[in-house]
């Protein structure tokens, strides 16, 4: 009962924030988001400490002061992303796409799409990832998003209605295979967040030098359907504008040893994500328990 009340308060608070943010100029909304993020940083010691500890795993050479600085900047970044998203609830698709002011590597996505097998866009909880599928669609590519159901059905409906109102169908992870295969055969671009330790089919591979449980469903599909996997990320630059980075398609191995191939795919996935997290450490969700699960041989 207490949890239900808490979720209701959070939901109503978000609806109020969405309403208020609609009335604010964009720059003011970003500023307010940063203020709220910094305030939230001071109010959640559990998440703050977890971020410090995870940063110690990833950057053992960094002093404690630096890890604390990154953590604070992360919360500020998330606050800006949240209010930017709330502002997007009142934007047209074209206006949302204009929040991206630079793209690097667009030719890689064009080359993958030209194969007409669909494209699996590997991405992460980095920057304001909600902009990506709408931006991609505005470039003329049909897109869809594969999403995990949120803990509160009301929030889930709110966010998915927003995505679908901009022409981005949402495929729930629970119903993945059939709908994803159909979307790929329609030559859609499917965005998949693949940087968390969840209860899905996974393999262990290094992430910042420590083994991390990594979802491999995206690579099973790539092997089965011969469709390309293209890393696509978005980050906020120093000027406050968003930039999209598109990497060349990963070389997904297809041999007779499927298990070995999937482990290598997990390694490729983590390497692609780690590259950008290292560049923008204050824009990735460090309070997620990325190294929660460990392989049996690690003694966990």
N, C-alpha and C positions, 0 to 999 in steps of 0.2 A: 504493500500500500504506500509506504514511504517513497519507494522508487517511482511509483506511478505519479505521485504528487510532484516529485522532483522533475520528472520528464515533462510534466505539464507546465511547470513554471519555466523551464528552459524553452519549450516550444512557444509559449506566449511571449516570453522575452524576445525571442528571435523575430516573431511577427511584429512586435513593437519596433525593434531595431530596423527591420526591413522598411516599415512605414516611414520612420524618421529619416533613414538614409535616402529614400526617394526624394526628399525635400532639400537635401544638401547638394551643393556643388561638388563635383567629383573630387577636386583637390582637398576640400574640407572633409569629405568622407574618408579619404585615405589618411589624413592627419588624425581624425578621430579614431580610426581603426588602430593606428599606431599607439595612441594613448590608451585605448582599451586593452590592447595586447600587452603593453608594459604593466598595466594594473593587474591583469590576469596573471602575469608572470609572478607577481608578488603574492598572489592569493592561493597558488596551487603548489605547495612544497613537494608533494609526491611526484608530480609530473616534472617539476623543475629538477629535482634530484636525479630522477631517472635519465633525463637529458644529459646532465653532467656526467653520469656514470657511462652512458653510451658514447659520449664524446671522448671519454678517457680510453675506451676500447679503440675507437677509430683514430684518435690523434694522441697516442700516449706521450708523445714528445711535447705536446702543448701544455703550458702552465695552467694551473687551476683558474687563474684570473682570465685567461683567454677562453677557456671552456665556458666560464660563467658569462663572459661577454657575448659569445656566440648564442648561448641559450636565451639571453635577454633579447637579442636581435631577432631570434627565431620567433618568439612570442609577438614581438612588434610586427614582424612580417606576416604572421598568421592573422593578426588583427586587421592589418591592411587588406589582406586577401579576403577576409570575411566581409568587410564593409564594401569592398569592390564588388564582391559577388552580390551583396544585397542591392547595390546600386544597379547591377546588371538586370535585376528583376524588372526594372522600368525601361530598359534599353531595347532597341531593335537589334536584330542579329547583326546588321551592318555596323551599328555603333559599337557593339561588343567586339567585333572583329577589329575595329580601329584601335582598340586598347593594345593591340600588338603593333609595335612600330618598327620591328626589324625581324627578319627571318634569315637564318643561316642554314644552307643545305637543302633548299626546296627541291633541287633537282633529284635528290635521292628518293623523295616521296613520289615525285612524278614518274621516275623510272620504275619504281615498284608497282605503282598503280597501272602503268602501261602493260604489265604482264597479264592483266585482266583475271587475276585469281583472288582478288581481294587483298587487303593489307592488314596485318596485325601490328598495330602501333603500340610498341612497348613504352610505357611511361611510368612515372613515379609520383609520390606525394611531394612534389617539388614545385615551388612557385604557386601560382594560381591555376592549378591544373583544370579547373572547370571551364576556363576560357578555351582550351585546346579544341574540343570537338566542334564548338560553334565556329571558331576561327577556320578550322579545316574545311567545314562545310561551305563557308563563305568564299573559299578559294575555288569552289566548283567541284569538290569531291564529296560524294555521299558518305556520311559517317554515322556511326553508332557508338554507344558507350556500354561497356560491360561493367556492371556495378554490383557491389555487395549491398545487401539490404541493411538499412540503418537500424539502430536499436529502437527507434520510435517510429511507428508506422506513419504518423502525421508528418514527421520531418522527411521521411522517405517519399511520401506522396508530393510534398511541397517541392523538393529538389527535382524529382523526376518529372513533374509537370512543367517545371522551368526548362529542363533540358529538352523535353519533347515539344514544347511550344516554339523552340527554335529549330525544329526539324531534326533533332538528334534522338532517335529511338533508344530506349534503355533496355538492355538485356541483363536480367538478373543472373548472378553466378549460379544460382540454384537450378536454372533452366538452360544452362549454357549451351550444350553441344548442338542440339537441333537448330536453335535460332541463330547461333553463330555460324554454323555451316551454311545456312540459307543466306545470311547476310554476306558472307564471303563470296558465295556464288553469284551474288548480285553486284560483285566488285566494290563493296563498301570498304571504308577504312574503319577498323574497330579499335578503339582506344582501350587498353587494358592496364590498370595500375598493378604492378607486379613486384612490389618492394616490401611486402609485409609477411610476417609469419602467421599464417591462418590455417584452418583445418582442411584445406584442399590438397590435392595430389601434389607432392613436393619432393625435392631432392636437396641434399646439403651441398653447398658450395661456398667458397670464401667470399666474404664481404668485409672490406677493410681488414683483411688478414685473419678473420675469425669465421668459422663455419656458421652459415645461416641457412635456415630452412627456406627454400625458394620454390614458389609455385611453378609447375612445368606444364600445366594444361595448354598454355599458349603454344608451346613447342610441340606437343603431341599433335595439335591441329596443323601446325606448319609442316610437320613431317608427313602427315596423312594427306593434306590437300596441296602440298607443294606451293604454299603461299608465302610471300616474304614477311619477315619480321623486321620492322624498322623502328629504331629507338627515336622517340620524339619527346622533347622536354620544353618546359617554359619556365623562365625565371624573370624576376624583376631586376632591372638594371639600376645603377646608381642614380640615374635621373628619374627613377620612379616608373619608367615605361617598361612594358613587357616585351621580351624577345623570345622567339621560338628557335630551338636548335633541332635540326634533323640530321641524324647520322646515316651512313650507308647501311643497307640491310645487313643483318647478321648472317654469317655463313653457318646456317643450321646443318649440323652433320646428319647424314642419313646413311647408316651402314647396317650390317646384319646384327650388330650388337646394340640393340635399342637402349638398354640400360646405360651403357657407357655413353651413348649419344645424349641421353637426357641429362646425365650429370654434367657433360660438357656444355649443354644448353643452359643449365643453371649457372654455370661459371660465366658464360658469355653475358647472360642477363645481368648478373651482379656487377660484372666489370663495366658494362655500359652505364648502369645507374651510378656506380661509385665515381666514375669519371666526372659526372656533373655535380654530385653531392660534394666532392672535394673542391670543386670550383666555387660552389655556392652553399657552404655549410650552414649558413644561417637561414636557409629556405627549405630545409628538409625536416620532417617530423621526428626529431631525435627522441621524443618521449615514448614512441612506439617501442615495444619490447622485441626488437629485431632479432636479438640473439637468445631469445627465451628458450627455444628448443635447441638441443645439441645432439649430435649423433651418439649412439651408444658407446662407441669406442672412446668418446671424450670423457666418459665417466659421469655424464649428466643423467 
